Amino acid sequence: MIDIIISNTSDKPIYQQLFDQISAQIIKGNLKSDDMLPSIRTVSKELRISVITVKKAWEDLERHGLIYTMVGRGCFIATLTKSERSDKRNEIAIKKLSKDIAYYKELGLSLSEITNLIKQKY
């Protein structure tokens, strides 16, 4: 089983927690190319979450090119070079930052205020 910790008290949806943790493990190289992911039903049962939730996370991982599916065999970690993993990391980070920055702008924060907040939390 891959290393996943689900927080029921998090503001983040469970499928997003799954996506974030698995994508991070793939990007860091902890999960290797062509490693098989546990089945959706196995993850659902072990984490006591909905099959639909796991399926949504697996679909997001596949949409981002981090895993691939072989019909009748299961889901596997995509083959990515170090450069491709770096590109995927940046792509995911930019997508998340774009959403967050839009919200911060709605709050009326300036770029320097956002930067200072990030530095404080980092």
Secondary structure, 3 states (H helix, E strand, C coil): CCCCCCCCCCCCCHHHHHHHHHHHHHHCCCCCCCCECCCHHHHHHHHCCCHHHHHHHHHHHHHCCCEEEECCCEEEECCCCHHHHHHHHHHHHHHHHHHHHHHHHHCCCCHHHHHHHHHHHC
